[in-house]
């Protein structure tokens, strides 16, 4: 019996396939460099990756993840999971294909938009998402130099009750080993 060759230094099984690697989650650089992905909160990244690891080639659109299950697996609260799913939908990274129901304890089903859904091409809505524009700041006040008023040069710094404060007396420094107080 001939010895099996190893692929790239990895051990192989009887059929020549690599052993011990398991499955992986492939994400394209295009996806990871998108504005939508880079603007996600940490919790939303965790929820997306949990959804994406449930994809097995032909089940996109039927990815099941309940709030309770995600909270338990990811170590975050159910409200945080809910906000994360809303953020993922807003940025076009996931689509809810069926709304869950409390009665009957049916979880929502999801689809990620980077893979095809039920044989249709991938929607890739995340490519169109752009961060909201910050409102333009308007110039307010006069055109005076702000450093002129920074110290309140026109304000009276004296006491408000009309009395004159006494000057501060310097403290005498006493060293610990000086022998004073013995």
Phi and psi in degrees as GROMACS dihedral restraints (atoms count N, CA, C in turn):
[ dihedral_restraints ]
;  ai    aj    ak    al  type     phi  dphi    fc
    3     4     5     6     1   -77.5    20    10
    4     5     6     7     1   146.9    20    10
    6     7     8     9     1   -73.5    20    10
    7     8     9    10     1   142.9    20    10
    9    10    11    12     1   -76.3    20    10
   10    11    12    13     1   139.4    20    10
   12    13    14    15     1   -79.2    20    10
   13    14    15    16     1   152.9    20    10
   15    16    17    18     1   -98.3    20    10
   16    17    18    19     1   138.9    20    10
   18    19    20    21     1   -90.4    20    10
   19    20    21    22     1   123.3    20    10
   21    22    23    24     1    51.0    20    10
   22    23    24    25     1    32.7    20    10
   24    25    26    27     1    79.3    20    10
   25    26    27    28     1     5.6    20    10
   27    28    29    30     1   -96.0    20    10
   28    29    30    31     1   147.9    20    10
   30    31    32    33     1   -69.4    20    10
   31    32    33    34     1   146.2    20    10
   33    34    35    36     1  -122.3    20    10
   34    35    36    37     1   156.3    20    10
   36    37    38    39     1   -88.3    20    10
   37    38    39    40     1  -170.7    20    10
   39    40    41    42     1   -62.9    20    10
   40    41    42    43     1   -28.1    20    10
   42    43    44    45     1   -91.1    20    10
   43    44    45    46     1     2.7    20    10
   45    46    47    48     1    88.2    20    10
   46    47    48    49     1     7.5    20    10
   48    49    50    51     1   -89.7    20    10
   49    50    51    52     1   150.9    20    10
   51    52    53    54     1   -64.3    20    10
   52    53    54    55     1   143.3    20    10
   54    55    56    57     1  -101.3    20    10
   55    56    57    58     1   145.7    20    10
   57    58    59    60     1    77.3    20    10
   58    59    60    61     1     2.0    20    10
   60    61    62    63     1   -80.5    20    10
   61    62    63    64     1   -37.4    20    10
   63    64    65    66     1    74.6    20    10
   64    65    66    67     1  -169.8    20    10
   66    67    68    69     1   -86.0    20    10
   67    68    69    70     1   166.0    20    10
   69    70    71    72     1  -141.8    20    10
   70    71    72    73     1   165.0    20    10
   72    73    74    75     1  -112.7    20    10
   73    74    75    76     1   111.2    20    10
   75    76    77    78     1   -92.5    20    10
   76    77    78    79     1   124.9    20    10
   78    79    80    81     1  -126.6    20    10
   79    80    81    82     1   131.7    20    10
   81    82    83    84     1   -75.7    20    10
   82    83    84    85     1   155.8    20    10
   84    85    86    87     1   -62.6    20    10
   85    86    87    88     1   -36.1    20    10
   87    88    89    90     1   -56.8    20    10
   88    89    90    91     1   -42.9    20    10
   90    91    92    93     1   -68.6    20    10
   91    92    93    94     1   -48.1    20    10
   93    94    95    96     1   -69.1    20    10
   94    95    96    97     1   -23.7    20    10
   96    97    98    99     1   -94.4    20    10
   97    98    99   100     1     2.8    20    10
   99   100   101   102     1   -72.7    20    10
  100   101   102   103     1   155.5    20    10
  102   103   104   105     1   -63.7    20    10
  103   104   105   106     1   -35.0    20    10
  105   106   107   108     1   -64.2    20    10
  106   107   108   109     1   -46.7    20    10
  108   109   110   111     1   -66.7    20    10
  109   110   111   112     1   -43.9    20    10
  111   112   113   114     1   -69.7    20    10
  112   113   114   115     1   -19.3    20    10
  114   115   116   117     1   -93.0    20    10
  115   116   117   118     1    -0.5    20    10
  117   118   119   120     1   -69.3    20    10
  118   119   120   121     1   148.9    20    10
  120   121   122   123     1   -74.5    20    10
  121   122   123   124     1   164.9    20    10
  123   124   125   126     1   -61.9    20    10
  124   125   126   127     1   -41.0    20    10
  126   127   128   129     1   -65.3    20    10
  127   128   129   130     1   -38.8    20    10
  129   130   131   132     1   -65.9    20    10
  130   131   132   133     1   -37.0    20    10
  132   133   134   135     1   -61.6    20    10
  133   134   135   136     1   -43.9    20    10
  135   136   137   138     1   -62.7    20    10
  136   137   138   139     1   -43.8    20    10
  138   139   140   141     1   -66.0    20    10
  139   140   141   142     1   -42.3    20    10
  141   142   143   144     1   -60.7    20    10
  142   143   144   145     1   -46.7    20    10
  144   145   146   147     1   -64.2    20    10
  145   146   147   148     1   -35.4    20    10
  147   148   149   150     1   -65.2    20    10
  148   149   150   151     1   -42.8    20    10
  150   151   152   153     1   -63.0    20    10
  151   152   153   154     1   -44.2    20    10
  153   154   155   156     1   -66.3    20    10
  154   155   156   157     1   -31.4    20    10
  156   157   158   159     1   -72.5    20    10
  157   158   159   160     1   -11.7    20    10
  159   160   161   162     1   -87.2    20    10
  160   161   162   163     1    -7.0    20    10
  162   163   164   165     1   -79.5    20    10
  163   164   165   166     1   127.3    20    10
  165   166   167   168     1  -125.0    20    10
  166   167   168   169     1    30.6    20    10
  168   169   170   171     1   107.3    20    10
  169   170   171   172     1   -42.7    20    10
  171   172   173   174     1  -134.9    20    10
  172   173   174   175     1     9.3    20    10
  174   175   176   177     1  -107.9    20    10
  175   176   177   178     1    16.4    20    10
  177   178   179   180     1   -65.3    20    10
  178   179   180   181     1   132.5    20    10
  180   181   182   183     1   103.4    20    10
  181   182   183   184     1   -14.7    20    10
  183   184   185   186     1  -126.6    20    10
  184   185   186   187     1    31.9    20    10
  186   187   188   189     1   -82.1    20    10
  187   188   189   190     1   117.7    20    10
  189   190   191   192     1  -101.7    20    10
  190   191   192   193     1   127.8    20    10
  192   193   194   195     1  -152.2    20    10
  193   194   195   196     1   114.8    20    10
  195   196   197   198     1   -87.8    20    10
  196   197   198   199     1   161.0    20    10
  198   199   200   201     1   -62.6    20    10
  199   200   201   202     1   -42.6    20    10
  201   202   203   204     1   -65.6    20    10
  202   203   204   205     1   -42.9    20    10
  204   205   206   207     1   -65.0    20    10
  205   206   207   208     1   -44.9    20    10
  207   208   209   210     1   -63.3    20    10
  208   209   210   211     1   -42.2    20    10
  210   211   212   213     1   -60.9    20    10
  211   212   213   214     1   -43.4    20    10
  213   214   215   216     1   -67.6    20    10
  214   215   216   217     1   -41.9    20    10
  216   217   218   219     1   -71.2    20    10
  217   218   219   220     1   -38.2    20    10
  219   220   221   222     1   -97.6    20    10
  220   221   222   223     1    -7.9    20    10
  222   223   224   225     1    72.1    20    10
  223   224   225   226     1    32.3    20    10
  225   226   227   228     1  -128.3    20    10
  226   227   228   229     1   167.4    20    10
  228   229   230   231     1   -77.8    20    10
  229   230   231   232     1   160.4    20    10
  231   232   233   234     1   -63.9    20    10
  232   233   234   235     1   -36.7    20    10
  234   235   236   237     1   -64.7    20    10
  235   236   237   238     1   -36.9    20    10
  237   238   239   240     1   -67.2    20    10
  238   239   240   241     1   -39.0    20    10
  240   241   242   243     1   -62.5    20    10
  241   242   243   244     1   -43.7    20    10
  243   244   245   246     1   -60.6    20    10
  244   245   246   247     1   -47.1    20    10
  246   247   248   249     1   -62.5    20    10
  247   248   249   250     1   -38.3    20    10
  249   250   251   252     1   -65.3    20    10
  250   251   252   253     1   -42.7    20    10
  252   253   254   255     1   -64.6    20    10
  253   254   255   256     1   -38.1    20    10
  255   256   257   258     1   -65.6    20    10
  256   257   258   259     1   -40.1    20    10
  258   259   260   261     1   -63.9    20    10
  259   260   261   262     1   -42.1    20    10
  261   262   263   264     1   -64.2    20    10
  262   263   264   265     1   -38.0    20    10
  264   265   266   267     1   -69.0    20    10
  265   266   267   268     1   -42.6    20    10
  267   268   269   270     1   -60.8    20    10
  268   269   270   271     1   -37.0    20    10
  270   271   272   273     1   -90.7    20    10
  271   272   273   274     1     2.7    20    10
  273   274   275   276     1    79.0    20    10
  274   275   276   277     1    20.7    20    10
  276   277   278   279     1   -89.5    20    10
  277   278   279   280     1   -27.6    20    10
  279   280   281   282     1  -137.5    20    10
  280   281   282   283     1   159.5    20    10
  282   283   284   285     1  -130.1    20    10
  283   284   285   286     1   134.5    20    10
  285   286   287   288     1   -83.6    20    10
  286   287   288   289     1   119.6    20    10
  288   289   290   291     1   -92.3    20    10
  289   290   291   292     1   -22.7    20    10
  291   292   293   294     1  -150.7    20    10
  292   293   294   295     1   130.1    20    10
  294   295   296   297     1   -77.4    20    10
  295   296   297   298     1   135.7    20    10
  297   298   299   300     1   -73.6    20    10
  298   299   300   301     1   166.8    20    10
  300   301   302   303     1  -130.6    20    10
  301   302   303   304     1   137.8    20    10
  303   304   305   306     1   -68.6    20    10
  304   305   306   307     1   -46.9    20    10
  306   307   308   309     1   -74.9    20    10
  307   308   309   310     1   124.9    20    10
  309   310   311   312     1    94.6    20    10
  310   311   312   313     1    -9.0    20    10
  312   313   314   315     1    50.6    20    10
  313   314   315   316     1    55.7    20    10
  315   316   317   318     1  -105.1    20    10
  316   317   318   319     1   122.6    20    10
  318   319   320   321     1   -79.4    20    10
  319   320   321   322     1   156.1    20    10
  321   322   323   324     1   -68.0    20    10
  322   323   324   325     1   153.2    20    10
  324   325   326   327     1  -110.8    20    10
  325   326   327   328     1   149.8    20    10
  327   328   329   330     1  -132.2    20    10
  328   329   330   331     1   162.2    20    10
  330   331   332   333     1  -136.5    20    10
  331   332   333   334     1   139.6    20    10
  333   334   335   336     1   -90.7    20    10
  334   335   336   337     1   143.0    20    10
  336   337   338   339     1   -88.1    20    10
  337   338   339   340     1     3.6    20    10
  339   340   341   342     1   -91.9    20    10
  340   341   342   343     1    -5.1    20    10
  342   343   344   345     1  -125.9    20    10
  343   344   345   346     1   157.4    20    10
  345   346   347   348     1   -65.8    20    10
  346   347   348   349     1   148.4    20    10
  348   349   350   351     1  -113.9    20    10
  349   350   351   352     1   116.0    20    10
  351   352   353   354     1    50.8    20    10
  352   353   354   355     1    42.8    20    10
  354   355   356   357     1    87.8    20    10
  355   356   357   358     1   -16.2    20    10
  357   358   359   360     1   -79.9    20    10
  358   359   360   361     1   157.1    20    10
  360   361   362   363     1   -66.5    20    10
  361   362   363   364     1   157.3    20    10
  363   364   365   366     1   -66.0    20    10
  364   365   366   367     1   131.0    20    10
  366   367   368   369     1   -66.5    20    10
  367   368   369   370     1   -33.3    20    10
  369   370   371   372     1    48.6    20    10
  370   371   372   373     1    46.0    20    10
  372   373   374   375     1   -65.6    20    10
  373   374   375   376     1   -22.0    20    10
  375   376   377   378     1   -63.8    20    10
  376   377   378   379     1   -23.3    20    10
  378   379   380   381     1   -68.5    20    10
  379   380   381   382     1   -31.1    20    10
  381   382   383   384     1   -85.2    20    10
  382   383   384   385     1   -14.9    20    10
  384   385   386   387     1   -70.4    20    10
  385   386   387   388     1   133.9    20    10
  387   388   389   390     1  -128.1    20    10
  388   389   390   391     1   145.9    20    10
  390   391   392   393     1   -65.1    20    10
  391   392   393   394     1   146.5    20    10
  393   394   395   396     1   -64.3    20    10
  394   395   396   397     1   142.9    20    10
  396   397   398   399     1   -73.1    20    10
  397   398   399   400     1   134.8    20    10
  399   400   401   402     1   -73.0    20    10
  400   401   402   403     1   140.6    20    10
  402   403   404   405     1   -63.5    20    10
  403   404   405   406     1   142.5    20    10
  405   406   407   408     1   -69.3    20    10
  406   407   408   409     1   134.0    20    10
  408   409   410   411     1   -77.4    20    10
  409   410   411   412     1   137.0    20    10
  411   412   413   414     1   -99.0    20    10
  412   413   414   415     1   150.7    20    10
  414   415   416   417     1   -79.4    20    10
  415   416   417   418     1   126.6    20    10
  417   418   419   420     1  -116.8    20    10
  418   419   420   421     1   162.5    20    10
  420   421   422   423     1    74.2    20    10
  421   422   423   424     1  -171.6    20    10
  423   424   425   426     1   -82.7    20    10
  424   425   426   427     1   172.0    20    10
  426   427   428   429     1   -85.0    20    10
  427   428   429   430     1    18.2    20    10
  429   430   431   432     1   -69.6    20    10
  430   431   432   433     1   157.0    20    10
  432   433   434   435     1   -69.1    20    10
  433   434   435   436     1   122.6    20    10
  435   436   437   438     1   -67.1    20    10
  436   437   438   439     1   -21.2    20    10
  438   439   440   441     1   -71.3    20    10
  439   440   441   442     1   -20.9    20    10
  441   442   443   444     1   -68.1    20    10
  442   443   444   445     1   -34.2    20    10
  444   445   446   447     1   -98.9    20    10
  445   446   447   448     1    -1.7    20    10
  447   448   449   450     1   -62.6    20    10
  448   449   450   451     1   -34.3    20    10
  450   451   452   453     1   -95.7    20    10
  451   452   453   454     1    -1.4    20    10
  453   454   455   456     1    70.0    20    10
  454   455   456   457     1    49.4    20    10
  456   457   458   459     1   -59.6    20    10
  457   458   459   460     1   -27.4    20    10
  459   460   461   462     1   -88.3    20    10
  460   461   462   463     1    -0.8    20    10
  462   463   464   465     1   -91.9    20    10
  463   464   465   466     1   147.0    20    10
  465   466   467   468     1   -82.0    20    10
  466   467   468   469     1   118.5    20    10
  468   469   470   471     1   -88.7    20    10
  469   470   471   472     1    -2.3    20    10
  471   472   473   474     1   -73.4    20    10
  472   473   474   475     1   171.2    20    10
  474   475   476   477     1   -63.6    20    10
  475   476   477   478     1   148.3    20    10
  477   478   479   480     1   -81.9    20    10
  478   479   480   481     1   -16.9    20    10
  480   481   482   483     1   -91.3    20    10
  481   482   483   484     1    -0.1    20    10
  483   484   485   486     1    91.4    20    10
  484   485   486   487     1    -8.4    20    10
  486   487   488   489     1   -83.5    20    10
  487   488   489   490     1   159.7    20    10
  489   490   491   492     1   -97.1    20    10
  490   491   492   493     1   131.1    20    10
  492   493   494   495     1   -80.7    20    10
  493   494   495   496     1   151.6    20    10
  495   496   497   498     1   -81.5    20    10
  496   497   498   499     1   151.8    20    10
  498   499   500   501     1   -68.1    20    10
  499   500   501   502     1   154.0    20    10
  501   502   503   504     1   -80.9    20    10
  502   503   504   505     1   129.7    20    10
  504   505   506   507     1   -89.9    20    10
  505   506   507   508     1   137.7    20    10
  507   508   509   510     1   -70.2    20    10
  508   509   510   511     1   145.4    20    10
  510   511   512   513     1   -83.8    20    10
  511   512   513   514     1   148.6    20    10
  513   514   515   516     1   -86.1    20    10
  514   515   516   517     1   130.9    20    10
  516   517   518   519     1   -84.2    20    10
  517   518   519   520     1   131.2    20    10
  519   520   521   522     1  -118.6    20    10
  520   521   522   523     1   123.1    20    10
  522   523   524   525     1   -80.3    20    10
  523   524   525   526     1   153.5    20    10
  525   526   527   528     1   -67.3    20    10
  526   527   528   529     1   -40.9    20    10
  528   529   530   531     1   -95.5    20    10
  529   530   531   532     1    22.9    20    10
  531   532   533   534     1   -81.9    20    10
  532   533   534   535     1   -14.7    20    10
  534   535   536   537     1    91.4    20    10
  535   536   537   538     1     0.2    20    10
  537   538   539   540     1   -71.1    20    10
  538   539   540   541     1   138.4    20    10
  540   541   542   543     1    86.0    20    10
  541   542   543   544     1    12.0    20    10
